[in-house]
Amino acid sequence: MIRVNYFARYRELLGSDGEDLAWTPALATLQGLRQLLVARGEPWARTLGQANLMCARNQDLCSLDEPLADGDDVAFFPPVTGG
């Protein structure tokens, strides 16, 4: 099982703070997970299809080529800015 968390604006746009998905070989990377979610259509495609998407695996920032394993905790969130 992979726990997927949505934060900040993504939580609002998707109407969910997260979900659990069964791990499969198609979810071997964060990019595979992203593609699965984007394939759901709107609002997933608009929200998670953005080029500047930020993500984390097990609370560590990472890129979309990060490998996933059963039991991982994943987070998607919009880019943050400082002031």
Contacts in CASP RR format, 6 or more apart in sequence:
PFRMAT RR
TARGET T0000
AUTHOR 0000-0000-0000
METHOD contacts of the structure
MODEL  1
MIRVNYFARYRELLGSDGEDLAWTPALATLQGLRQLLVARGEPWARTLGQ
ANLMCARNQDLCSLDEPLADGDDVAFFPPVTGG
1 20 0 8 1.000
1 21 0 8 1.000
1 22 0 8 1.000
1 23 0 8 1.000
1 70 0 8 1.000
1 71 0 8 1.000
2 20 0 8 1.000
2 21 0 8 1.000
2 22 0 8 1.000
2 23 0 8 1.000
2 27 0 8 1.000
2 33 0 8 1.000
2 68 0 8 1.000
2 70 0 8 1.000
2 71 0 8 1.000
2 72 0 8 1.000
2 73 0 8 1.000
2 74 0 8 1.000
3 18 0 8 1.000
3 19 0 8 1.000
3 20 0 8 1.000
3 71 0 8 1.000
3 72 0 8 1.000
3 73 0 8 1.000
3 74 0 8 1.000
4 18 0 8 1.000
4 19 0 8 1.000
4 20 0 8 1.000
4 21 0 8 1.000
4 33 0 8 1.000
4 37 0 8 1.000
4 74 0 8 1.000
4 75 0 8 1.000
4 76 0 8 1.000
5 17 0 8 1.000
5 18 0 8 1.000
5 73 0 8 1.000
5 74 0 8 1.000
5 75 0 8 1.000
5 76 0 8 1.000
6 14 0 8 1.000
6 15 0 8 1.000
6 16 0 8 1.000
6 17 0 8 1.000
6 18 0 8 1.000
6 75 0 8 1.000
6 76 0 8 1.000
6 77 0 8 1.000
7 17 0 8 1.000
7 75 0 8 1.000
7 76 0 8 1.000
7 77 0 8 1.000
7 78 0 8 1.000
8 77 0 8 1.000
8 78 0 8 1.000
9 78 0 8 1.000
10 47 0 8 1.000
10 48 0 8 1.000
10 76 0 8 1.000
10 77 0 8 1.000
10 78 0 8 1.000
11 17 0 8 1.000
11 18 0 8 1.000
13 43 0 8 1.000
13 46 0 8 1.000
13 47 0 8 1.000
14 43 0 8 1.000
14 44 0 8 1.000
14 47 0 8 1.000
21 27 0 8 1.000
21 33 0 8 1.000
21 36 0 8 1.000
23 68 0 8 1.000
23 69 0 8 1.000
23 70 0 8 1.000
23 71 0 8 1.000
23 72 0 8 1.000
26 32 0 8 1.000
26 36 0 8 1.000
27 33 0 8 1.000
27 36 0 8 1.000
27 68 0 8 1.000
28 67 0 8 1.000
28 68 0 8 1.000
29 64 0 8 1.000
29 65 0 8 1.000
29 66 0 8 1.000
29 67 0 8 1.000
29 68 0 8 1.000
30 55 0 8 1.000
30 57 0 8 1.000
30 62 0 8 1.000
30 63 0 8 1.000
30 64 0 8 1.000
30 65 0 8 1.000
30 66 0 8 1.000
30 68 0 8 1.000
30 74 0 8 1.000
31 64 0 8 1.000
31 65 0 8 1.000
33 68 0 8 1.000
33 74 0 8 1.000
34 48 0 8 1.000
34 49 0 8 1.000
34 53 0 8 1.000
34 55 0 8 1.000
34 64 0 8 1.000
34 76 0 8 1.000
37 44 0 8 1.000
37 48 0 8 1.000
38 44 0 8 1.000
38 45 0 8 1.000
38 48 0 8 1.000
38 49 0 8 1.000
39 45 0 8 1.000
48 76 0 8 1.000
50 78 0 8 1.000
52 78 0 8 1.000
52 79 0 8 1.000
53 64 0 8 1.000
53 76 0 8 1.000
53 78 0 8 1.000
54 61 0 8 1.000
54 76 0 8 1.000
54 77 0 8 1.000
54 78 0 8 1.000
54 79 0 8 1.000
54 80 0 8 1.000
55 61 0 8 1.000
55 62 0 8 1.000
55 63 0 8 1.000
55 64 0 8 1.000
55 66 0 8 1.000
55 74 0 8 1.000
55 75 0 8 1.000
55 76 0 8 1.000
55 77 0 8 1.000
56 62 0 8 1.000
56 74 0 8 1.000
56 75 0 8 1.000
56 77 0 8 1.000
57 66 0 8 1.000
57 68 0 8 1.000
57 72 0 8 1.000
57 73 0 8 1.000
57 74 0 8 1.000
58 72 0 8 1.000
58 73 0 8 1.000
59 73 0 8 1.000
59 75 0 8 1.000
68 74 0 8 1.000
END
